Amino acid sequence: MKIRGILVLAVLMALTYMGLMLLQWRFFCEFEQLRTQTFDMGVLRCMGQCVHNVDRLHTLKFGDALPNESELEHELALQFENGGIQTPFLFSVVGREGRTLCTNSPCDSLSHGADRVYSMLLLQRPPVGGEAAGYPDELPVAMRSEEPFFDVYFLRVVFPQREAYIAAGSCPMKWISLFINFLLLMTFVATIWLIVRQKRMAEEKTDFINNMTHEFKTPIASISLAGQMLADERISKTPEMLKSTSQVIRDETQRLRFLVEKVLQTSLLENERPILNFVEADINALVTTVAGNFTFKVKSRGGRISTRLDAQNPRVLVDELQFSNVLYNLMDNAVKYAKTTEPLHLQVCTRNENDRTIVEIEDNGMGIPKEDLKKIFDKFYRIHTGNVHNVKGFGLGLAYVKRMVSKHRGHITVESEIQKGTKFILSIPTLNNA
């Protein structure tokens, strides 16, 4: 998939996510309105039941007294609890000319600071003493006359925490929706990231195949040419020519074997569960063997290799073949990236640290730039060597090393400084604690 296609997919995913967010916002707005209407209807229904019960208890005839504050508060609390309304409330009974007859509100005005006041007719009776009665604000205009013939008393209720109570009902749904939106966003991001990663890996594999094809062509062509020379009767078979031709065949065959080993390492990297044969081994002996086999290659470059075996408990549980390949890869990198201005000095050390065995491979080569230190263990990644073109490889060696060390329940770190050298530090469990 090209970059343009990935960008289009990312834009479509972003638009889809924004559309879902807008739909959810619209849903929650309508849901809040529905909860508000349901709450208001429930409050009025509970107040109506309260008024009915007060009327039944007091048989509100002319001249009867109003129920006291505690009776009203108890009845309202009971009805609100039965109606599922569990939030604090304030109430008052308003009589002639808006005078408050009883209330549980600490303020003079019940509506002070309230966004909604619920009112309902509590009772009506003739004016006392023949005095003219005023009209409360709640009395409809159609019921007013020049000479009022009855007093009216209204029950008022407010909920100081009304908005918070209504909003709290939708909080669980909002948190669930937020969590799902977060998962959806992470899914979109992970999808784009995986697509980009797969694209990069596809490009790296293509480069690997092209590089591998080029690398295989050279030794095959050399071996083919040497074979033709040996088969050509017109060419004299002098001892010098035979020796030279056989050396070419031997060197190119060794090179082909090395390339095939790299391809096999690639298959091990691709396999999620590589088959390893773990046996008890002496790390000092293993390091000595690998270093001894590598001595000739180091000396051929004018360098030297030294070992310091300080591990007092060298017993480890490893796959000898794969762990030897790990050491060989690290030493081979030291030779590849050696400086041309001075001889290579390669040092391999072992030691024990707590319950682990440490192997250090240090050289005095070109070193690794800081920006490359975090990437050198990535598959197909190769350090840029500027104008130096004699460093061959596929970028698989250190990725293989990292994978194999992890399979041995160990870890690997690297310390490096430009033009001063590089040190790889391997740590694996000692057998006593494995």
Contacts in CASP RR format, 6 or more apart in sequence:
PFRMAT RR
TARGET T0000
AUTHOR 0000-0000-0000
METHOD contacts of the structure
MODEL  1
MKIRGILVLAVLMALTYMGLMLLQWRFFCEFEQLRTQTFDMGVLRCMGQC
VHNVDRLHTLKFGDALPNESELEHELALQFENGGIQTPFLFSVVGREGRT
LCTNSPCDSLSHGADRVYSMLLLQRPPVGGEAAGYPDELPVAMRSEEPFF
DVYFLRVVFPQREAYIAAGSCPMKWISLFINFLLLMTFVATIWLIVRQKR
MAEEKTDFINNMTHEFKTPIASISLAGQMLADERISKTPEMLKSTSQVIR
DETQRLRFLVEKVLQTSLLENERPILNFVEADINALVTTVAGNFTFKVKS
RGGRISTRLDAQNPRVLVDELQFSNVLYNLMDNAVKYAKTTEPLHLQVCT
RNENDRTIVEIEDNGMGIPKEDLKKIFDKFYRIHTGNVHNVKGFGLGLAY
VKRMVSKHRGHITVESEIQKGTKFILSIPTLNNA
1 9 0 8 1.000
1 195 0 8 1.000
1 199 0 8 1.000
6 192 0 8 1.000
6 195 0 8 1.000
6 196 0 8 1.000
6 199 0 8 1.000
9 192 0 8 1.000
9 195 0 8 1.000
10 192 0 8 1.000
13 188 0 8 1.000
13 191 0 8 1.000
13 192 0 8 1.000
14 188 0 8 1.000
17 184 0 8 1.000
17 185 0 8 1.000
17 188 0 8 1.000
20 181 0 8 1.000
20 184 0 8 1.000
21 181 0 8 1.000
24 177 0 8 1.000
24 181 0 8 1.000
28 170 0 8 1.000
28 173 0 8 1.000
28 174 0 8 1.000
28 177 0 8 1.000
31 170 0 8 1.000
31 173 0 8 1.000
32 166 0 8 1.000
32 167 0 8 1.000
32 170 0 8 1.000
35 166 0 8 1.000
35 169 0 8 1.000
35 170 0 8 1.000
36 166 0 8 1.000
39 85 0 8 1.000
39 162 0 8 1.000
39 165 0 8 1.000
39 166 0 8 1.000
40 116 0 8 1.000
40 118 0 8 1.000
42 83 0 8 1.000
42 85 0 8 1.000
43 80 0 8 1.000
43 85 0 8 1.000
43 118 0 8 1.000
43 157 0 8 1.000
43 159 0 8 1.000
44 118 0 8 1.000
44 120 0 8 1.000
45 83 0 8 1.000
46 76 0 8 1.000
46 79 0 8 1.000
46 80 0 8 1.000
46 82 0 8 1.000
46 83 0 8 1.000
46 85 0 8 1.000
47 76 0 8 1.000
47 79 0 8 1.000
47 118 0 8 1.000
47 120 0 8 1.000
47 155 0 8 1.000
47 157 0 8 1.000
48 79 0 8 1.000
48 120 0 8 1.000
49 79 0 8 1.000
50 72 0 8 1.000
50 75 0 8 1.000
50 76 0 8 1.000
50 79 0 8 1.000
50 155 0 8 1.000
51 120 0 8 1.000
51 121 0 8 1.000
51 122 0 8 1.000
51 155 0 8 1.000
53 75 0 8 1.000
53 79 0 8 1.000
54 60 0 8 1.000
54 67 0 8 1.000
54 71 0 8 1.000
54 72 0 8 1.000
54 75 0 8 1.000
54 122 0 8 1.000
54 123 0 8 1.000
55 123 0 8 1.000
57 67 0 8 1.000
58 64 0 8 1.000
58 65 0 8 1.000
58 67 0 8 1.000
60 123 0 8 1.000
60 125 0 8 1.000
62 125 0 8 1.000
62 126 0 8 1.000
63 125 0 8 1.000
63 126 0 8 1.000
63 128 0 8 1.000
64 123 0 8 1.000
64 125 0 8 1.000
66 93 0 8 1.000
66 101 0 8 1.000
66 102 0 8 1.000
66 122 0 8 1.000
66 123 0 8 1.000
66 153 0 8 1.000
67 75 0 8 1.000
68 102 0 8 1.000
69 102 0 8 1.000
69 103 0 8 1.000
69 104 0 8 1.000
72 91 0 8 1.000
72 93 0 8 1.000
72 102 0 8 1.000
72 155 0 8 1.000
73 91 0 8 1.000
73 104 0 8 1.000
76 89 0 8 1.000
76 91 0 8 1.000
76 157 0 8 1.000
77 89 0 8 1.000
80 86 0 8 1.000
80 89 0 8 1.000
86 165 0 8 1.000
87 159 0 8 1.000
87 161 0 8 1.000
87 162 0 8 1.000
87 165 0 8 1.000
88 159 0 8 1.000
88 160 0 8 1.000
88 161 0 8 1.000
89 157 0 8 1.000
89 158 0 8 1.000
89 159 0 8 1.000
89 160 0 8 1.000
90 103 0 8 1.000
90 104 0 8 1.000
90 105 0 8 1.000
90 110 0 8 1.000
90 157 0 8 1.000
90 158 0 8 1.000
90 159 0 8 1.000
90 160 0 8 1.000
91 103 0 8 1.000
91 104 0 8 1.000
91 105 0 8 1.000
91 110 0 8 1.000
91 155 0 8 1.000
91 156 0 8 1.000
91 157 0 8 1.000
91 158 0 8 1.000
92 100 0 8 1.000
92 101 0 8 1.000
92 102 0 8 1.000
92 103 0 8 1.000
92 104 0 8 1.000
92 105 0 8 1.000
92 110 0 8 1.000
92 155 0 8 1.000
92 156 0 8 1.000
93 100 0 8 1.000
93 101 0 8 1.000
93 102 0 8 1.000
93 103 0 8 1.000
93 122 0 8 1.000
93 153 0 8 1.000
93 154 0 8 1.000
93 155 0 8 1.000
93 156 0 8 1.000
94 100 0 8 1.000
94 101 0 8 1.000
94 136 0 8 1.000
94 138 0 8 1.000
94 153 0 8 1.000
94 154 0 8 1.000
94 156 0 8 1.000
95 101 0 8 1.000
95 136 0 8 1.000
95 151 0 8 1.000
95 152 0 8 1.000
95 153 0 8 1.000
95 154 0 8 1.000
96 127 0 8 1.000
96 133 0 8 1.000
96 134 0 8 1.000
96 136 0 8 1.000
96 151 0 8 1.000
97 134 0 8 1.000
97 135 0 8 1.000
97 136 0 8 1.000
98 136 0 8 1.000
98 137 0 8 1.000
100 108 0 8 1.000
100 110 0 8 1.000
101 153 0 8 1.000
103 110 0 8 1.000
105 158 0 8 1.000
110 117 0 8 1.000
110 156 0 8 1.000
110 158 0 8 1.000
111 117 0 8 1.000
111 156 0 8 1.000
111 158 0 8 1.000
114 158 0 8 1.000
114 159 0 8 1.000
114 160 0 8 1.000
114 162 0 8 1.000
115 162 0 8 1.000
115 163 0 8 1.000
116 158 0 8 1.000
116 159 0 8 1.000
116 162 0 8 1.000
117 156 0 8 1.000
117 157 0 8 1.000
117 158 0 8 1.000
118 156 0 8 1.000
118 157 0 8 1.000
118 158 0 8 1.000
119 138 0 8 1.000
119 154 0 8 1.000
119 155 0 8 1.000
119 156 0 8 1.000
120 154 0 8 1.000
120 155 0 8 1.000
121 138 0 8 1.000
121 152 0 8 1.000
121 153 0 8 1.000
121 154 0 8 1.000
121 155 0 8 1.000
122 153 0 8 1.000
122 154 0 8 1.000
122 155 0 8 1.000
123 152 0 8 1.000
123 153 0 8 1.000
124 150 0 8 1.000
124 151 0 8 1.000
124 152 0 8 1.000
124 153 0 8 1.000
125 150 0 8 1.000
125 151 0 8 1.000
126 149 0 8 1.000
126 150 0 8 1.000
126 151 0 8 1.000
127 133 0 8 1.000
127 148 0 8 1.000
127 149 0 8 1.000
127 150 0 8 1.000
127 151 0 8 1.000
128 151 0 8 1.000
132 147 0 8 1.000
132 148 0 8 1.000
133 148 0 8 1.000
133 150 0 8 1.000
133 151 0 8 1.000
134 148 0 8 1.000
135 144 0 8 1.000
135 148 0 8 1.000
136 152 0 8 1.000
136 154 0 8 1.000
138 152 0 8 1.000
138 154 0 8 1.000
139 152 0 8 1.000
159 165 0 8 1.000
201 379 0 8 1.000
201 380 0 8 1.000
204 379 0 8 1.000
204 380 0 8 1.000
205 380 0 8 1.000
207 380 0 8 1.000
208 266 0 8 1.000
208 380 0 8 1.000
208 394 0 8 1.000
208 395 0 8 1.000
208 396 0 8 1.000
211 393 0 8 1.000
211 394 0 8 1.000
212 259 0 8 1.000
212 263 0 8 1.000
212 394 0 8 1.000
215 259 0 8 1.000
215 392 0 8 1.000
215 393 0 8 1.000
215 394 0 8 1.000
216 256 0 8 1.000
216 259 0 8 1.000
218 252 0 8 1.000
218 255 0 8 1.000
219 252 0 8 1.000
219 253 0 8 1.000
219 255 0 8 1.000
219 256 0 8 1.000
219 259 0 8 1.000
220 252 0 8 1.000
220 256 0 8 1.000
222 248 0 8 1.000
222 252 0 8 1.000
223 248 0 8 1.000
223 249 0 8 1.000
223 252 0 8 1.000
223 253 0 8 1.000
223 256 0 8 1.000
226 245 0 8 1.000
226 248 0 8 1.000
226 249 0 8 1.000
226 252 0 8 1.000
227 245 0 8 1.000
227 249 0 8 1.000
229 235 0 8 1.000
229 241 0 8 1.000
229 245 0 8 1.000
230 237 0 8 1.000
230 242 0 8 1.000
230 245 0 8 1.000
235 241 0 8 1.000
261 325 0 8 1.000
262 393 0 8 1.000
262 394 0 8 1.000
262 396 0 8 1.000
262 397 0 8 1.000
265 325 0 8 1.000
265 396 0 8 1.000
265 397 0 8 1.000
265 400 0 8 1.000
266 394 0 8 1.000
266 396 0 8 1.000
268 274 0 8 1.000
268 322 0 8 1.000
268 400 0 8 1.000
268 403 0 8 1.000
268 404 0 8 1.000
269 379 0 8 1.000
269 396 0 8 1.000
269 399 0 8 1.000
269 400 0 8 1.000
269 403 0 8 1.000
274 403 0 8 1.000
274 407 0 8 1.000
276 319 0 8 1.000
276 322 0 8 1.000
276 407 0 8 1.000
277 319 0 8 1.000
277 320 0 8 1.000
277 321 0 8 1.000
278 317 0 8 1.000
278 318 0 8 1.000
278 319 0 8 1.000
279 317 0 8 1.000
279 318 0 8 1.000
279 319 0 8 1.000
279 320 0 8 1.000
280 315 0 8 1.000
280 316 0 8 1.000
280 317 0 8 1.000
280 431 0 8 1.000
281 315 0 8 1.000
281 316 0 8 1.000
281 317 0 8 1.000
281 318 0 8 1.000
281 320 0 8 1.000
281 323 0 8 1.000
282 314 0 8 1.000
282 315 0 8 1.000
282 316 0 8 1.000
283 311 0 8 1.000
283 314 0 8 1.000
283 315 0 8 1.000
283 316 0 8 1.000
283 318 0 8 1.000
283 350 0 8 1.000
283 357 0 8 1.000
283 359 0 8 1.000
284 309 0 8 1.000
284 311 0 8 1.000
284 314 0 8 1.000
284 350 0 8 1.000
285 314 0 8 1.000
286 318 0 8 1.000
286 320 0 8 1.000
286 323 0 8 1.000
286 324 0 8 1.000
286 327 0 8 1.000
287 307 0 8 1.000
287 309 0 8 1.000
287 327 0 8 1.000
287 348 0 8 1.000
287 350 0 8 1.000
287 359 0 8 1.000
288 307 0 8 1.000
288 309 0 8 1.000
289 324 0 8 1.000
290 324 0 8 1.000
290 327 0 8 1.000
290 328 0 8 1.000
290 331 0 8 1.000
291 305 0 8 1.000
291 307 0 8 1.000
291 327 0 8 1.000
291 331 0 8 1.000
291 348 0 8 1.000
292 305 0 8 1.000
293 328 0 8 1.000
294 305 0 8 1.000
294 328 0 8 1.000
294 331 0 8 1.000
294 332 0 8 1.000
295 305 0 8 1.000
297 332 0 8 1.000
297 335 0 8 1.000
298 304 0 8 1.000
298 305 0 8 1.000
298 331 0 8 1.000
298 335 0 8 1.000
298 344 0 8 1.000
298 346 0 8 1.000
301 335 0 8 1.000
301 338 0 8 1.000
301 343 0 8 1.000
301 344 0 8 1.000
302 343 0 8 1.000
302 344 0 8 1.000
303 338 0 8 1.000
303 343 0 8 1.000
303 344 0 8 1.000
303 345 0 8 1.000
303 346 0 8 1.000
304 343 0 8 1.000
304 344 0 8 1.000
304 345 0 8 1.000
304 346 0 8 1.000
305 331 0 8 1.000
305 346 0 8 1.000
305 347 0 8 1.000
305 348 0 8 1.000
306 345 0 8 1.000
306 346 0 8 1.000
306 347 0 8 1.000
306 348 0 8 1.000
307 347 0 8 1.000
307 348 0 8 1.000
307 349 0 8 1.000
308 347 0 8 1.000
308 348 0 8 1.000
308 349 0 8 1.000
308 350 0 8 1.000
309 349 0 8 1.000
309 350 0 8 1.000
310 349 0 8 1.000
310 350 0 8 1.000
310 351 0 8 1.000
310 352 0 8 1.000
311 350 0 8 1.000
311 351 0 8 1.000
311 352 0 8 1.000
311 357 0 8 1.000
311 358 0 8 1.000
312 352 0 8 1.000
313 352 0 8 1.000
313 357 0 8 1.000
313 430 0 8 1.000
313 431 0 8 1.000
313 432 0 8 1.000
314 350 0 8 1.000
314 357 0 8 1.000
315 430 0 8 1.000
315 431 0 8 1.000
315 432 0 8 1.000
316 357 0 8 1.000
316 428 0 8 1.000
316 429 0 8 1.000
316 430 0 8 1.000
316 431 0 8 1.000
316 434 0 8 1.000
317 408 0 8 1.000
317 429 0 8 1.000
317 431 0 8 1.000
317 434 0 8 1.000
318 408 0 8 1.000
318 428 0 8 1.000
319 404 0 8 1.000
319 408 0 8 1.000
322 404 0 8 1.000
322 407 0 8 1.000
323 404 0 8 1.000
323 408 0 8 1.000
325 400 0 8 1.000
325 404 0 8 1.000
326 400 0 8 1.000
326 401 0 8 1.000
326 404 0 8 1.000
326 405 0 8 1.000
326 426 0 8 1.000
327 348 0 8 1.000
327 359 0 8 1.000
327 361 0 8 1.000
329 397 0 8 1.000
329 398 0 8 1.000
329 400 0 8 1.000
329 401 0 8 1.000
330 361 0 8 1.000
330 401 0 8 1.000
330 424 0 8 1.000
331 346 0 8 1.000
331 348 0 8 1.000
331 361 0 8 1.000
333 397 0 8 1.000
333 398 0 8 1.000
334 344 0 8 1.000
334 346 0 8 1.000
334 361 0 8 1.000
334 363 0 8 1.000
334 365 0 8 1.000
334 422 0 8 1.000
335 344 0 8 1.000
335 346 0 8 1.000
336 391 0 8 1.000
336 392 0 8 1.000
337 363 0 8 1.000
337 365 0 8 1.000
337 366 0 8 1.000
337 367 0 8 1.000
337 383 0 8 1.000
337 385 0 8 1.000
337 391 0 8 1.000
337 422 0 8 1.000
338 344 0 8 1.000
338 363 0 8 1.000
338 365 0 8 1.000
338 366 0 8 1.000
339 364 0 8 1.000
339 365 0 8 1.000
339 366 0 8 1.000
339 419 0 8 1.000
342 364 0 8 1.000
344 363 0 8 1.000
344 364 0 8 1.000
344 365 0 8 1.000
345 363 0 8 1.000
345 364 0 8 1.000
346 361 0 8 1.000
346 362 0 8 1.000
346 363 0 8 1.000
347 360 0 8 1.000
347 361 0 8 1.000
347 362 0 8 1.000
347 363 0 8 1.000
348 359 0 8 1.000
348 360 0 8 1.000
348 361 0 8 1.000
348 362 0 8 1.000
349 358 0 8 1.000
349 359 0 8 1.000
349 360 0 8 1.000
349 362 0 8 1.000
350 357 0 8 1.000
350 358 0 8 1.000
350 359 0 8 1.000
350 360 0 8 1.000
351 357 0 8 1.000
351 358 0 8 1.000
351 360 0 8 1.000
352 358 0 8 1.000
352 430 0 8 1.000
353 427 0 8 1.000
355 429 0 8 1.000
355 430 0 8 1.000
355 432 0 8 1.000
355 433 0 8 1.000
356 410 0 8 1.000
356 427 0 8 1.000
356 428 0 8 1.000
356 429 0 8 1.000
356 430 0 8 1.000
356 433 0 8 1.000
357 427 0 8 1.000
357 428 0 8 1.000
357 429 0 8 1.000
357 430 0 8 1.000
358 425 0 8 1.000
358 426 0 8 1.000
358 427 0 8 1.000
359 425 0 8 1.000
359 426 0 8 1.000
359 427 0 8 1.000
359 428 0 8 1.000
360 423 0 8 1.000
360 424 0 8 1.000
360 425 0 8 1.000
360 426 0 8 1.000
361 423 0 8 1.000
361 424 0 8 1.000
361 426 0 8 1.000
362 421 0 8 1.000
362 422 0 8 1.000
362 423 0 8 1.000
362 424 0 8 1.000
363 421 0 8 1.000
363 422 0 8 1.000
363 423 0 8 1.000
364 420 0 8 1.000
364 421 0 8 1.000
365 419 0 8 1.000
365 420 0 8 1.000
365 421 0 8 1.000
365 422 0 8 1.000
366 385 0 8 1.000
366 418 0 8 1.000
366 419 0 8 1.000
366 421 0 8 1.000
367 416 0 8 1.000
367 417 0 8 1.000
367 418 0 8 1.000
367 419 0 8 1.000
367 420 0 8 1.000
367 421 0 8 1.000
367 422 0 8 1.000
368 376 0 8 1.000
368 383 0 8 1.000
368 414 0 8 1.000
368 416 0 8 1.000
368 418 0 8 1.000
368 422 0 8 1.000
369 383 0 8 1.000
369 418 0 8 1.000
372 383 0 8 1.000
372 384 0 8 1.000
373 414 0 8 1.000
373 416 0 8 1.000
375 381 0 8 1.000
376 383 0 8 1.000
376 398 0 8 1.000
376 414 0 8 1.000
377 398 0 8 1.000
377 399 0 8 1.000
377 401 0 8 1.000
377 402 0 8 1.000
377 412 0 8 1.000
378 399 0 8 1.000
379 395 0 8 1.000
379 396 0 8 1.000
379 399 0 8 1.000
380 394 0 8 1.000
380 395 0 8 1.000
380 396 0 8 1.000
380 399 0 8 1.000
381 395 0 8 1.000
381 398 0 8 1.000
381 399 0 8 1.000
382 391 0 8 1.000
382 393 0 8 1.000
382 394 0 8 1.000
382 395 0 8 1.000
385 391 0 8 1.000
401 412 0 8 1.000
402 412 0 8 1.000
405 411 0 8 1.000
405 412 0 8 1.000
405 426 0 8 1.000
405 428 0 8 1.000
408 428 0 8 1.000
409 428 0 8 1.000
409 429 0 8 1.000
409 434 0 8 1.000
410 426 0 8 1.000
410 427 0 8 1.000
410 428 0 8 1.000
410 429 0 8 1.000
411 426 0 8 1.000
411 427 0 8 1.000
412 424 0 8 1.000
412 425 0 8 1.000
412 426 0 8 1.000
412 427 0 8 1.000
413 424 0 8 1.000
413 425 0 8 1.000
414 422 0 8 1.000
414 423 0 8 1.000
414 424 0 8 1.000
414 425 0 8 1.000
415 422 0 8 1.000
415 423 0 8 1.000
415 425 0 8 1.000
416 422 0 8 1.000
416 423 0 8 1.000
END
